């Protein structure tokens, strides 16, 4: 990787890497600006390791823009007030500083007790339902809520013929895709502790 090892904020290294495409830089740029604000405020500490912004930057850098945005959307849905309890119940790992360990690429030695494809299909039909099936009810609720709001906003912007319609539709598709990916990921990598 051709990243600058002396960058002050994690996303800066990926933004400055020589192998980062101009399109990736376009999506990494707002993350670098967010980190300048959030990393300097105790009120904006993330409960996850890596932080949601760093996770998003890594996902875009490692997996490309579309997959990276979908993965980031999933993470943002999971970053909710019930995340700690859900992570504990699902046998998640914790970082040395007690944040919830949630790397981009997970590996799990046990076979899932539920079908990842069924979970993805359920969330495709009704956003959030696949996460509920996977045992993450709060995440399912937040996924449904975010999907409903973004889809509703996209549809309204199309009906009004707003110049922002493509932006709202893109956001809705990203959140919907993140919900489907999140349902698949929940049942594939996490198992509920009995």
N, CA, C and O atoms as a DFTB+ gen file, in Angstrom:
776 C
 N C O
     1  1       0.845      -1.171       0.000
     2  2       0.000       0.000       0.000
     3  2       0.886       1.228       0.000
     4  3       1.892       1.273       0.708
     5  1       0.520       2.219      -0.786
     6  2       1.305       3.426      -0.882
     7  2       0.785       4.524       0.016
     8  3       0.735       5.677      -0.411
     9  1       0.399       4.221       1.233
    10  2      -0.200       5.206       2.134
    11  2       0.877       5.958       2.904
    12  3       1.967       5.448       3.160
    13  1       0.535       7.171       3.256
    14  2       1.403       7.991       4.093
    15  2       1.285       7.491       5.532
    16  3       0.184       7.467       6.082
    17  1       2.384       7.096       6.144
    18  2       2.305       6.515       7.487
    19  2       2.281       7.570       8.583
    20  3       2.153       7.233       9.760
    21  1       2.403       8.838       8.215
    22  2       2.429       9.890       9.225
    23  2       1.157      10.727       9.239
    24  3       1.159      11.823       9.799
    25  1       0.088      10.251       8.650
    26  2      -1.163      11.000       8.638
    27  2      -1.743      11.064      10.041
    28  3      -1.652      10.104      10.807
    29  1      -2.341      12.208      10.372
    30  2      -2.883      12.397      11.719
    31  2      -4.169      11.611      11.936
    32  3      -4.405      11.109      13.035
    33  1      -4.996      11.496      10.916
    34  2      -6.275      10.805      11.027
    35  2      -6.241       9.574      10.133
    36  3      -5.641       9.612       9.059
    37  1      -6.879       8.472      10.559
    38  2      -6.788       7.217       9.798
    39  2      -7.197       7.321       8.329
    40  3      -6.535       6.743       7.467
    41  1      -8.266       8.043       8.030
    42  2      -8.730       8.129       6.645
    43  2      -7.754       8.907       5.758
    44  3      -7.728       8.710       4.543
    45  1      -6.947       9.793       6.366
    46  2      -5.963      10.546       5.585
    47  2      -4.978       9.626       4.877
    48  3      -4.608       9.866       3.728
    49  1      -4.554       8.565       5.575
    50  2      -3.591       7.623       4.981
    51  2      -4.176       6.989       3.723
    52  3      -3.488       6.870       2.709
    53  1      -5.428       6.589       3.786
    54  2      -6.063       5.961       2.628
    55  2      -6.322       6.980       1.524
    56  3      -6.181       6.666       0.342
    57  1      -6.701       8.197       1.905
    58  2      -6.942       9.256       0.927
    59  2      -5.657       9.598       0.176
    60  3      -5.692       9.870      -1.024
    61  1      -4.531       9.584       0.874
    62  2      -3.250       9.958       0.278
    63  2      -2.518       8.796      -0.385
    64  3      -1.491       9.007      -1.030
    65  1      -3.021       7.586      -0.239
    66  2      -2.347       6.425      -0.820
    67  2      -2.254       6.569      -2.333
    68  3      -3.192       7.038      -2.978
    69  1      -1.128       6.166      -2.892
    70  2      -0.917       6.311      -4.335
    71  2      -1.815       5.397      -5.156
    72  3      -2.062       5.672      -6.330
    73  1      -2.308       4.314      -4.559
    74  2      -3.162       3.390      -5.307
    75  2      -4.657       3.657      -5.095
    76  3      -5.491       2.842      -5.489
    77  1      -4.998       4.784      -4.480
    78  2      -6.399       5.164      -4.304
    79  2      -6.856       5.894      -5.560
    80  3      -6.237       6.874      -5.976
    81  1      -7.943       5.412      -6.161
    82  2      -8.443       6.019      -7.398
    83  2      -9.079       7.380      -7.111
    84  3      -9.486       7.649      -5.981
    85  1      -9.166       8.240      -8.133
    86  2      -9.824       9.537      -7.942
    87  2     -11.281       9.394      -7.449
    88  3     -11.740      10.211      -6.651
    89  1     -12.006       8.368      -7.916
    90  2     -13.386       8.164      -7.455
    91  2     -13.408       7.759      -5.982
    92  3     -14.260       8.225      -5.227
    93  1     -12.487       6.905      -5.571
    94  2     -12.415       6.542      -4.157
    95  2     -12.103       7.781      -3.315
    96  3     -12.669       7.963      -2.237
    97  1     -11.204       8.625      -3.811
    98  2     -10.853       9.851      -3.084
    99  2     -12.079      10.756      -2.926
   100  3     -12.232      11.420      -1.901
   101  1     -12.938      10.782      -3.924
   102  2     -14.154      11.586      -3.853
   103  2     -15.019      11.161      -2.666
   104  3     -15.609      12.008      -1.996
   105  1     -15.098       9.857      -2.403
   106  2     -15.905       9.358      -1.291
   107  2     -15.133       9.333       0.029
   108  3     -15.744       9.352       1.097
   109  1     -13.809       9.290      -0.028
   110  2     -12.997       9.330       1.188
   111  2     -12.865      10.748       1.739
   112  3     -12.691      10.938       2.943
   113  1     -12.947      11.731       0.864
   114  2     -12.756      13.123       1.273
   115  2     -13.697      13.544       2.404
   116  3     -13.226      14.109       3.392
   117  1     -15.026      13.290       2.300
   118  2     -15.893      13.689       3.422
   119  2     -15.565      12.952       4.726
   120  3     -15.764      13.490       5.815
   121  1     -15.067      11.729       4.609
   122  2     -14.696      10.977       5.815
   123  2     -13.490      11.632       6.487
   124  3     -13.431      11.713       7.714
   125  1     -12.526      12.101       5.684
   126  2     -11.357      12.776       6.275
   127  2     -11.790      14.041       7.012
   128  3     -11.247      14.360       8.070
   129  1     -12.756      14.756       6.464
   130  2     -13.249      15.981       7.120
   131  2     -14.027      15.636       8.392
   132  3     -13.899      16.331       9.401
   133  1     -14.832      14.572       8.354
   134  2     -15.571      14.142       9.531
   135  2     -14.604      13.761      10.657
   136  3     -14.833      14.107      11.816
   137  1     -13.530      13.054      10.317
   138  2     -12.581      12.624      11.348
   139  2     -11.890      13.807      12.009
   140  3     -11.564      13.738      13.195
   141  1     -11.660      14.874      11.288
   142  2     -11.057      16.064      11.893
   143  2     -11.957      16.626      12.996
   144  3     -11.470      17.166      13.989
   145  1     -13.249      16.496      12.816
   146  2     -14.190      16.976      13.817
   147  2     -14.411      15.926      14.911
   148  3     -14.307      16.236      16.098
   149  1     -14.712      14.696      14.517
   150  2     -15.097      13.674      15.500
   151  2     -13.934      13.189      16.357
   152  3     -14.130      12.890      17.535
   153  1     -12.736      13.102      15.801
   154  2     -11.603      12.614      16.581
   155  2     -11.119      13.655      17.597
   156  3     -10.315      13.332      18.472
   157  1     -11.595      14.884      17.492
   158  2     -11.192      15.934      18.419
   159  2     -12.304      16.283      19.410
   160  3     -12.255      17.329      20.057
   161  1     -13.298      15.414      19.527
   162  2     -14.406      15.662      20.442
   163  2     -14.722      14.394      21.227
   164  3     -14.960      13.337      20.643
   165  1     -14.723      14.505      22.550
   166  2     -15.072      13.353      23.383
   167  2     -16.539      12.974      23.220
   168  3     -16.911      11.827      23.469
   169  1     -17.364      13.909      22.812
   170  2     -18.801      13.645      22.651
   171  2     -19.087      12.754      21.443
   172  3     -20.183      12.207      21.328
   173  1     -18.120      12.603      20.547
   174  2     -18.337      11.828      19.328
   175  2     -17.520      10.546      19.290
   176  3     -17.207      10.051      18.208
   177  1     -17.174      10.005      20.437
   178  2     -16.435       8.747      20.476
   179  2     -17.306       7.624      19.930
   180  3     -18.492       7.544      20.250
   181  1     -16.730       6.769      19.119
   182  2     -17.462       5.649      18.530
   183  2     -17.334       4.428      19.440
   184  3     -16.277       4.183      20.020
   185  1     -18.402       3.681      19.555
   186  2     -18.396       2.484      20.390
   187  2     -17.740       1.293      19.708
   188  3     -17.545       0.252      20.334
   189  1     -17.399       1.434      18.437
   190  2     -16.809       0.342      17.672
   191  2     -15.322       0.551      17.428
   192  3     -14.829       1.679      17.406
   193  1     -14.620      -0.558      17.245
   194  2     -13.232      -0.540      16.792
   195  2     -13.140      -1.424      15.554
   196  3     -13.448      -2.613      15.643
   197  1     -12.726      -0.889      14.397
   198  2     -12.413       0.509      14.143
   199  2     -13.674       1.368      14.179
   200  3     -14.790       0.865      14.047
   201  1     -13.473       2.673      14.361
   202  2     -14.606       3.590      14.423
   203  2     -15.404       3.492      13.123
   204  3     -14.896       3.004      12.113
   205  1     -16.638       3.953      13.153
   206  2     -17.492       3.868      11.962
   207  2     -16.870       4.602      10.765
   208  3     -16.926       4.112       9.637
   209  1     -16.280       5.778      11.014
   210  2     -15.677       6.520       9.909
   211  2     -14.461       5.788       9.356
   212  3     -14.259       5.749       8.143
   213  1     -13.650       5.208      10.238
   214  2     -12.476       4.470       9.775
   215  2     -12.892       3.177       9.063
   216  3     -12.285       2.789       8.065
   217  1     -13.922       2.522       9.581
   218  2     -14.479       1.331       8.936
   219  2     -14.944       1.684       7.515
   220  3     -14.657       0.966       6.557
   221  1     -15.669       2.807       7.402
   222  2     -16.148       3.241       6.093
   223  2     -15.000       3.525       5.127
   224  3     -15.049       3.128       3.963
   225  1     -13.975       4.210       5.613
   226  2     -12.819       4.516       4.765
   227  2     -12.123       3.231       4.311
   228  3     -11.769       3.095       3.140
   229  1     -11.928       2.290       5.239
   230  2     -11.285       1.021       4.888
   231  2     -12.144       0.218       3.910
   232  3     -11.625      -0.387       2.970
   233  1     -13.453       0.216       4.136
   234  2     -14.353      -0.543       3.259
   235  2     -14.307       0.004       1.832
   236  3     -14.259      -0.769       0.875
   237  1     -14.321       1.315       1.683
   238  2     -14.257       1.929       0.349
   239  2     -12.909       1.653      -0.296
   240  3     -12.840       1.336      -1.484
   241  1     -11.840       1.773       0.480
   242  2     -10.496       1.561      -0.050
   243  2     -10.270       0.100      -0.461
   244  3      -9.721      -0.164      -1.531
   245  1     -10.690      -0.846       0.385
   246  2     -10.409      -2.264       0.141
   247  2     -11.403      -2.933      -0.808
   248  3     -11.031      -3.849      -1.540
   249  1     -12.654      -2.489      -0.804
   250  2     -13.703      -3.195      -1.545
   251  2     -14.308      -2.404      -2.693
   252  3     -15.200      -2.904      -3.379
   253  1     -13.846      -1.192      -2.915
   254  2     -14.408      -0.361      -3.964
   255  2     -15.563       0.480      -3.442
   256  3     -16.024       0.297      -2.316
   257  1     -16.015       1.392      -4.266
   258  2     -17.001       2.374      -3.828
   259  2     -18.350       1.742      -3.510
   260  3     -18.889       1.972      -2.428
   261  1     -18.901       0.965      -4.407
   262  2     -20.257       0.438      -4.207
   263  2     -20.305      -0.512      -3.015
   264  3     -21.115      -0.325      -2.107
   265  1     -19.455      -1.519      -3.010
   266  2     -19.432      -2.451      -1.876
   267  2     -19.076      -1.726      -0.584
   268  3     -19.661      -1.997       0.465
   269  1     -18.126      -0.813      -0.656
   270  2     -17.705      -0.070       0.528
   271  2     -18.825       0.765       1.118
   272  3     -18.980       0.817       2.338
   273  1     -19.611       1.419       0.272
   274  2     -20.733       2.211       0.770
   275  2     -21.818       1.336       1.386
   276  3     -22.417       1.702       2.397
   277  1     -22.070       0.186       0.780
   278  2     -23.065      -0.746       1.328
   279  2     -22.603      -1.251       2.694
   280  3     -23.396      -1.321       3.633
   281  1     -21.333      -1.599       2.803
   282  2     -20.789      -2.075       4.078
   283  2     -20.837      -0.970       5.139
   284  3     -21.125      -1.233       6.306
   285  1     -20.554       0.255       4.726
   286  2     -20.597       1.385       5.647
   287  2     -22.022       1.640       6.124
   288  3     -22.244       1.922       7.301
   289  1     -22.982       1.540       5.218
   290  2     -24.390       1.703       5.580
   291  2     -24.793       0.663       6.628
   292  3     -25.466       0.989       7.606
   293  1     -24.381      -0.578       6.419
   294  2     -24.659      -1.635       7.393
   295  2     -24.080      -1.275       8.754
   296  3     -24.758      -1.421       9.771
   297  1     -22.838      -0.808       8.787
   298  2     -22.189      -0.471      10.059
   299  2     -22.927       0.649      10.762
   300  3     -23.123       0.592      11.976
   301  1     -23.340       1.666      10.026
   302  2     -24.036       2.800      10.639
   303  2     -25.370       2.345      11.235
   304  3     -25.773       2.828      12.294
   305  1     -26.052       1.422      10.563
   306  2     -27.300       0.881      11.102
   307  2     -27.025       0.145      12.417
   308  3     -27.806       0.247      13.364
   309  1     -25.916      -0.594      12.472
   310  2     -25.593      -1.360      13.678
   311  2     -25.071      -0.503      14.816
   312  3     -25.058      -0.950      15.963
   313  1     -24.641       0.718      14.528
   314  2     -24.110       1.613      15.557
   315  2     -25.285       2.341      16.209
   316  3     -25.570       3.499      15.905
   317  1     -25.948       1.639      17.101
   318  2     -27.141       2.172      17.753
   319  2     -27.031       1.922      19.255
   320  3     -26.119       1.223      19.696
   321  1     -27.938       2.478      20.039
   322  2     -27.831       2.330      21.505
   323  2     -27.845       0.886      22.013
   324  3     -27.345       0.626      23.108
   325  1     -28.394      -0.045      21.263
   326  2     -28.445      -1.440      21.703
   327  2     -27.256      -2.270      21.206
   328  3     -27.216      -3.480      21.430
   329  1     -26.300      -1.640      20.542
   330  2     -25.194      -2.378      19.917
   331  2     -24.370      -3.176      20.931
   332  3     -24.002      -4.318      20.654
   333  1     -24.075      -2.599      22.093
   334  2     -23.241      -3.293      23.075
   335  2     -23.899      -4.599      23.518
   336  3     -23.262      -5.652      23.515
   337  1     -25.169      -4.527      23.898
   338  2     -25.875      -5.739      24.356
   339  2     -25.993      -6.764      23.240
   340  3     -25.821      -7.961      23.474
   341  1     -26.286      -6.302      22.023
   342  2     -26.409      -7.230      20.890
   343  2     -25.068      -7.895      20.604
   344  3     -25.012      -9.096      20.336
   345  1     -23.986      -7.116      20.659
   346  2     -22.643      -7.648      20.393
   347  2     -22.276      -8.711      21.432
   348  3     -21.696      -9.744      21.100
   349  1     -22.619      -8.445      22.676
   350  2     -22.335      -9.386      23.758
   351  2     -23.142     -10.675      23.596
   352  3     -22.604     -11.773      23.742
   353  1     -24.445     -10.535      23.291
   354  2     -25.315     -11.705      23.106
   355  2     -24.882     -12.544      21.902
   356  3     -25.056     -13.762      21.896
   357  1     -24.320     -11.889      20.887
   358  2     -23.941     -12.583      19.664
   359  2     -22.498     -13.084      19.727
   360  3     -21.923     -13.456      18.705
   361  1     -21.921     -13.092      20.913
   362  2     -20.578     -13.621      21.125
   363  2     -19.511     -12.823      20.371
   364  3     -18.556     -13.396      19.846
   365  1     -19.679     -11.510      20.321
   366  2     -18.711     -10.651      19.655
   367  2     -17.471     -10.434      20.510
   368  3     -17.502     -10.649      21.722
   369  1     -16.397     -10.015      19.889
   370  2     -15.138      -9.753      20.591
   371  2     -15.047      -8.277      20.964
   372  3     -15.682      -7.422      20.346
   373  1     -14.240      -7.999      21.992
   374  2     -14.061      -6.636      22.461
   375  2     -12.598      -6.248      22.366
   376  3     -11.714      -7.059      22.639
   377  1     -12.341      -4.997      21.976
   378  2     -11.000      -4.438      21.876
   379  2     -10.452      -4.219      23.278
   380  3     -11.217      -4.237      24.243
   381  1      -9.168      -4.018      23.411
   382  2      -8.541      -3.819      24.718
   383  2      -9.131      -2.615      25.459
   384  3      -9.144      -2.589      26.689
   385  1      -9.622      -1.615      24.707
   386  2     -10.232      -0.442      25.339
   387  2     -11.739      -0.603      25.537
   388  3     -12.442       0.370      25.809
   389  1     -12.227      -1.832      25.400
   390  2     -13.616      -2.238      25.626
   391  2     -14.590      -1.806      24.530
   392  3     -15.802      -1.943      24.698
   393  1     -14.077      -1.285      23.408
   394  2     -14.965      -1.010      22.284
   395  2     -15.303      -2.324      21.595
   396  3     -14.588      -3.315      21.747
   397  1     -16.376      -2.329      20.848
   398  2     -16.839      -3.525      20.156
   399  2     -15.952      -3.789      18.945
   400  3     -15.865      -2.954      18.045
   401  1     -15.294      -4.943      18.920
   402  2     -14.429      -5.304      17.787
   403  2     -15.306      -5.664      16.599
   404  3     -16.175      -6.530      16.698
   405  1     -15.076      -5.004      15.489
   406  2     -15.882      -5.228      14.301
   407  2     -15.052      -4.921      13.057
   408  3     -15.236      -3.880      12.426
   409  1     -14.135      -5.831      12.705
   410  2     -13.307      -5.590      11.526
   411  2     -14.117      -5.731      10.241
   412  3     -15.221      -6.276      10.243
   413  1     -13.564      -5.242       9.170
   414  2     -14.244      -5.296       7.869
   415  2     -14.480      -6.733       7.442
   416  3     -15.594      -7.101       7.069
   417  1     -13.445      -7.536       7.495
   418  2     -13.562      -8.933       7.069
   419  2     -13.509      -9.825       8.304
   420  3     -12.492      -9.890       8.994
   421  1     -14.599     -10.497       8.569
   422  2     -14.707     -11.371       9.732
   423  2     -14.450     -12.814       9.351
   424  3     -14.644     -13.223       8.207
   425  1     -14.017     -13.557      10.318
   426  2     -13.956     -15.005      10.146
   427  2     -14.520     -15.606      11.422
   428  3     -14.317     -15.077      12.515
   429  1     -15.212     -16.687      11.278
   430  2     -15.839     -17.318      12.432
   431  2     -15.705     -18.823      12.251
   432  3     -15.980     -19.354      11.175
   433  1     -15.291     -19.493      13.291
   434  2     -15.034     -20.926      13.198
   435  2     -16.296     -21.780      13.223
   436  3     -16.286     -22.909      12.732
   437  1     -17.361     -21.268      13.776
   438  2     -18.563     -22.083      13.887
   439  2     -19.470     -21.885      12.684
   440  3     -19.474     -20.824      12.060
   441  1     -20.214     -22.888      12.376
   442  2     -21.189     -22.796      11.291
   443  2     -22.379     -21.989      11.780
   444  3     -22.790     -22.138      12.931
   445  1     -22.939     -21.139      10.933
   446  2     -24.098     -20.370      11.364
   447  2     -25.290     -21.289      11.607
   448  3     -25.474     -22.294      10.919
   449  1     -26.096     -20.919      12.607
   450  2     -27.286     -21.691      12.916
   451  2     -28.453     -21.290      12.017
   452  3     -29.469     -21.983      11.964
   453  1     -28.307     -20.187      11.324
   454  2     -29.369     -19.685      10.455
   455  2     -28.800     -19.418       9.069
   456  3     -27.597     -19.218       8.905
   457  1     -29.662     -19.417       8.100
   458  2     -29.238     -19.271       6.708
   459  2     -28.966     -17.810       6.340
   460  3     -29.875     -16.982       6.413
   461  1     -27.723     -17.477       5.943
   462  2     -27.424     -16.117       5.500
   463  2     -28.225     -15.716       4.260
   464  3     -28.640     -14.564       4.135
   465  1     -28.443     -16.669       3.342
   466  2     -29.215     -16.345       2.134
   467  2     -30.672     -16.058       2.460
   468  3     -31.270     -15.152       1.878
   469  1     -31.245     -16.813       3.375
   470  2     -32.620     -16.549       3.790
   471  2     -32.708     -15.190       4.479
   472  3     -33.650     -14.432       4.246
   473  1     -31.735     -14.886       5.320
   474  2     -31.722     -13.591       6.003
   475  2     -31.663     -12.452       4.990
   476  3     -32.400     -11.473       5.111
   477  1     -30.788     -12.576       3.992
   478  2     -30.692     -11.541       2.960
   479  2     -32.007     -11.421       2.193
   480  3     -32.461     -10.314       1.906
   481  1     -32.614     -12.553       1.862
   482  2     -33.899     -12.541       1.155
   483  2     -35.000     -11.897       1.978
   484  3     -35.831     -11.162       1.444
   485  1     -35.010     -12.172       3.282
   486  2     -36.016     -11.555       4.153
   487  2     -35.857     -10.035       4.190
   488  3     -36.844      -9.302       4.130
   489  1     -34.614      -9.568       4.290
   490  2     -34.381      -8.120       4.309
   491  2     -34.607      -7.486       2.945
   492  3     -34.870      -6.287       2.844
   493  1     -34.503      -8.293       1.902
   494  2     -34.821      -7.782       0.571
   495  2     -36.328      -7.528       0.468
   496  3     -36.765      -6.543      -0.128
   497  1     -37.109      -8.433       1.058
   498  2     -38.567      -8.297       1.026
   499  2     -39.047      -7.214       1.991
   500  3     -39.849      -6.356       1.620
   501  1     -38.558      -7.257       3.219
   502  2     -38.923      -6.271       4.238
   503  2     -37.629      -5.869       4.953
   504  3     -37.105      -6.641       5.757
   505  1     -37.114      -4.679       4.670
   506  2     -35.871      -4.268       5.320
   507  2     -35.946      -4.439       6.837
   508  3     -36.922      -4.046       7.476
   509  1     -34.894      -5.035       7.394
   510  2     -34.807      -5.265       8.827
   511  2     -35.212      -6.662       9.249
   512  3     -34.770      -7.143      10.292
   513  1     -36.044      -7.323       8.460
   514  2     -36.560      -8.635       8.842
   515  2     -35.448      -9.690       8.912
   516  3     -35.494     -10.576       9.766
   517  1     -34.462      -9.603       8.032
   518  2     -33.349     -10.556       8.054
   519  2     -32.502     -10.425       9.297
   520  3     -32.008     -11.422       9.822
   521  1     -32.329      -9.208       9.773
   522  2     -31.564      -9.001      11.009
   523  2     -32.340      -9.561      12.207
   524  3     -31.750     -10.148      13.114
   525  1     -33.660      -9.376      12.204
   526  2     -34.491      -9.937      13.272
   527  2     -34.360     -11.458      13.256
   528  3     -34.187     -12.080      14.304
   529  1     -34.441     -12.050      12.076
   530  2     -34.261     -13.498      11.921
   531  2     -32.899     -13.935      12.457
   532  3     -32.778     -15.014      13.037
   533  1     -31.881     -13.106      12.269
   534  2     -30.534     -13.417      12.741
   535  2     -30.323     -13.138      14.221
   536  3     -29.233     -13.381      14.740
   537  1     -31.337     -12.634      14.909
   538  2     -31.226     -12.417      16.341
   539  2     -30.879     -10.997      16.750
   540  3     -30.624     -10.747      17.928
   541  1     -30.862     -10.056      15.806
   542  2     -30.515      -8.664      16.128
   543  2     -31.732      -7.780      15.890
   544  3     -31.798      -7.038      14.910
   545  1     -32.684      -7.872      16.796
   546  2     -33.963      -7.181      16.661
   547  2     -33.815      -5.663      16.597
   548  3     -34.434      -5.017      15.752
   549  1     -33.004      -5.092      17.479
   550  2     -32.822      -3.634      17.469
   551  2     -32.209      -3.180      16.147
   552  3     -32.639      -2.176      15.580
   553  1     -31.211      -3.908      15.653
   554  2     -30.616      -3.569      14.361
   555  2     -31.659      -3.663      13.250
   556  3     -31.666      -2.849      12.326
   557  1     -32.534      -4.655      13.346
   558  2     -33.605      -4.799      12.367
   559  2     -34.542      -3.610      12.383
   560  3     -34.954      -3.122      11.330
   561  1     -34.883      -3.141      13.582
   562  2     -35.741      -1.966      13.708
   563  2     -35.081      -0.747      13.082
   564  3     -35.708      -0.032      12.300
   565  1     -33.796      -0.502      13.427
   566  2     -33.086       0.654      12.872
   567  2     -32.904       0.512      11.363
   568  3     -32.996       1.500      10.635
   569  1     -32.650      -0.693      10.894
   570  2     -32.522      -0.920       9.452
   571  2     -33.822      -0.628       8.717
   572  3     -33.816      -0.008       7.654
   573  1     -34.943      -1.079       9.291
   574  2     -36.243      -0.798       8.691
   575  2     -36.516       0.703       8.677
   576  3     -36.958       1.250       7.666
   577  1     -36.251       1.363       9.797
   578  2     -36.504       2.790       9.906
   579  2     -35.666       3.593       8.908
   580  3     -36.194       4.452       8.202
   581  1     -34.372       3.315       8.849
   582  2     -33.503       4.045       7.918
   583  2     -33.880       3.757       6.467
   584  3     -33.861       4.662       5.633
   585  1     -34.222       2.508       6.159
   586  2     -34.634       2.157       4.798
   587  2     -35.927       2.864       4.434
   588  3     -36.048       3.425       3.345
   589  1     -36.899       2.841       5.346
   590  2     -38.192       3.466       5.071
   591  2     -38.050       4.970       4.843
   592  3     -38.643       5.519       3.914
   593  1     -37.275       5.624       5.679
   594  2     -37.088       7.070       5.530
   595  2     -36.377       7.394       4.228
   596  3     -36.787       8.301       3.504
   597  1     -35.310       6.659       3.925
   598  2     -34.541       6.972       2.709
   599  2     -35.335       6.651       1.444
   600  3     -35.281       7.409       0.476
   601  1     -36.066       5.544       1.441
   602  2     -36.871       5.196       0.265
   603  2     -38.001       6.204       0.088
   604  3     -38.267       6.639      -1.032
   605  1     -38.662       6.576       1.166
   606  2     -39.736       7.568       1.109
   607  2     -39.220       8.907       0.580
   608  3     -39.859       9.537      -0.262
   609  1     -38.075       9.328       1.073
   610  2     -37.478      10.586       0.614
   611  2     -37.126      10.512      -0.865
   612  3     -37.347      11.472      -1.604
   613  1     -36.581       9.381      -1.302
   614  2     -36.246       9.210      -2.714
   615  2     -37.470       9.258      -3.612
   616  3     -37.449       9.894      -4.665
   617  1     -38.533       8.588      -3.196
   618  2     -39.771       8.570      -3.988
   619  2     -40.376       9.973      -4.053
   620  3     -40.802      10.414      -5.121
   621  1     -40.416      10.672      -2.924
   622  2     -40.967      12.031      -2.912
   623  2     -40.153      12.964      -3.799
   624  3     -40.716      13.808      -4.497
   625  1     -38.832      12.817      -3.775
   626  2     -37.995      13.690      -4.608
   627  2     -38.209      13.405      -6.088
   628  3     -38.140      14.317      -6.911
   629  1     -38.470      12.141      -6.434
   630  2     -38.784      11.816      -7.835
   631  2     -40.115      12.424      -8.259
   632  3     -40.227      12.994      -9.344
   633  1     -41.111      12.300      -7.408
   634  2     -42.429      12.858      -7.723
   635  2     -42.385      14.366      -7.883
   636  3     -43.089      14.927      -8.722
   637  1     -41.567      15.019      -7.087
   638  2     -41.431      16.481      -7.161
   639  2     -40.465      16.921      -8.260
   640  3     -40.290      18.113      -8.511
   641  1     -39.845      15.940      -8.907
   642  2     -38.852      16.199      -9.955
   643  2     -37.720      17.091      -9.447
   644  3     -37.266      18.001     -10.139
   645  1     -37.282      16.811      -8.236
   646  2     -36.208      17.563      -7.601
   647  2     -34.873      17.287      -8.295
   648  3     -34.625      16.186      -8.787
   649  1     -34.035      18.300      -8.321
   650  2     -32.698      18.092      -8.900
   651  2     -31.854      17.187      -7.998
   652  3     -30.838      16.645      -8.435
   653  1     -32.278      17.024      -6.736
   654  2     -31.563      16.170      -5.805
   655  2     -32.055      14.726      -5.837
   656  3     -31.556      13.886      -5.088
   657  1     -33.022      14.433      -6.691
   658  2     -33.588      13.077      -6.763
   659  2     -32.511      12.004      -6.944
   660  3     -32.558      10.995      -6.241
   661  1     -31.542      12.173      -7.852
   662  2     -30.516      11.134      -7.996
   663  2     -29.716      10.897      -6.700
   664  3     -29.342       9.766      -6.392
   665  1     -29.465      11.965      -5.958
   666  2     -28.749      11.835      -4.693
   667  2     -29.583      11.044      -3.689
   668  3     -29.070      10.134      -3.037
   669  1     -30.874      11.386      -3.560
   670  2     -31.744      10.690      -2.611
   671  2     -31.984       9.237      -3.015
   672  3     -32.043       8.354      -2.159
   673  1     -32.120       8.995      -4.294
   674  2     -32.300       7.614      -4.768
   675  2     -31.023       6.820      -4.520
   676  3     -31.089       5.669      -4.089
   677  1     -29.869       7.412      -4.783
   678  2     -28.591       6.749      -4.519
   679  2     -28.424       6.410      -3.049
   680  3     -27.938       5.333      -2.703
   681  1     -28.828       7.335      -2.183
   682  2     -28.756       7.097      -0.746
   683  2     -29.700       5.963      -0.345
   684  3     -29.335       5.099       0.453
   685  1     -30.909       5.969      -0.899
   686  2     -31.883       4.911      -0.583
   687  2     -31.377       3.547      -1.030
   688  3     -31.511       2.566      -0.298
   689  1     -30.799       3.475      -2.219
   690  2     -30.274       2.205      -2.734
   691  2     -29.103       1.729      -1.864
   692  3     -28.973       0.535      -1.592
   693  1     -28.260       2.660      -1.432
   694  2     -27.127       2.308      -0.579
   695  2     -27.596       1.764       0.773
   696  3     -27.084       0.752       1.250
   697  1     -28.557       2.430       1.380
   698  2     -29.066       1.983       2.680
   699  2     -29.791       0.640       2.535
   700  3     -29.627      -0.249       3.370
   701  1     -30.587       0.500       1.478
   702  2     -31.288      -0.764       1.226
   703  2     -30.276      -1.894       1.003
   704  3     -30.438      -2.991       1.537
   705  1     -29.243      -1.622       0.218
   706  2     -28.182      -2.609       0.000
   707  2     -27.452      -2.945       1.277
   708  3     -27.110      -4.105       1.511
   709  1     -27.202      -1.932       2.123
   710  2     -26.556      -2.169       3.411
   711  2     -27.413      -3.019       4.321
   712  3     -26.895      -3.820       5.100
   713  1     -28.722      -2.849       4.228
   714  2     -29.641      -3.650       5.043
   715  2     -29.598      -5.120       4.613
   716  3     -29.591      -6.011       5.463
   717  1     -29.570      -5.375       3.323
   718  2     -29.501      -6.754       2.814
   719  2     -28.157      -7.384       3.199
   720  3     -28.110      -8.518       3.677
   721  1     -27.061      -6.635       2.987
   722  2     -25.735      -7.119       3.356
   723  2     -25.659      -7.365       4.863
   724  3     -25.093      -8.368       5.299
   725  1     -26.229      -6.452       5.664
   726  2     -26.188      -6.589       7.114
   727  2     -26.917      -7.830       7.608
   728  3     -26.464      -8.483       8.548
   729  1     -28.038      -8.160       6.983
   730  2     -28.776      -9.371       7.370
   731  2     -27.941     -10.607       7.054
   732  3     -27.844     -11.520       7.874
   733  1     -27.339     -10.637       5.868
   734  2     -26.468     -11.751       5.479
   735  2     -25.299     -11.877       6.456
   736  3     -24.977     -12.975       6.909
   737  1     -24.666     -10.739       6.777
   738  2     -23.491     -10.714       7.648
   739  2     -23.846     -11.169       9.064
   740  3     -23.081     -11.896       9.699
   741  1     -24.996     -10.741       9.548
   742  2     -25.418     -11.106      10.901
   743  2     -25.524     -12.614      11.067
   744  3     -25.017     -13.166      12.043
   745  1     -26.174     -13.282      10.130
   746  2     -26.352     -14.730      10.274
   747  2     -25.111     -15.502       9.876
   748  3     -24.930     -16.637      10.316
   749  1     -24.254     -14.919       9.055
   750  2     -23.050     -15.628       8.616
   751  2     -21.970     -15.627       9.698
   752  3     -21.300     -16.640       9.900
   753  1     -21.798     -14.523      10.383
   754  2     -20.649     -14.387      11.279
   755  2     -20.958     -14.397      12.761
   756  3     -20.062     -14.626      13.574
   757  1     -22.186     -14.159      13.125
   758  2     -22.491     -14.094      14.549
   759  2     -23.406     -15.233      14.947
   760  3     -24.273     -15.643      14.176
   761  1     -23.215     -15.729      16.121
   762  2     -24.130     -16.739      16.637
   763  2     -24.541     -16.305      18.039
   764  3     -23.730     -15.802      18.817
   765  1     -25.771     -16.505      18.327
   766  2     -26.296     -16.115      19.635
   767  2     -25.771     -17.075      20.684
   768  3     -25.750     -18.288      20.480
   769  1     -25.350     -16.519      21.803
   770  2     -24.891     -17.348      22.911
   771  2     -26.112     -17.925      23.599
   772  3     -27.015     -17.191      24.001
   773  1     -26.136     -19.261      23.737
   774  2     -27.290     -19.926      24.345
   775  2     -27.243     -19.889      25.851
   776  3     -28.145     -20.407      26.510
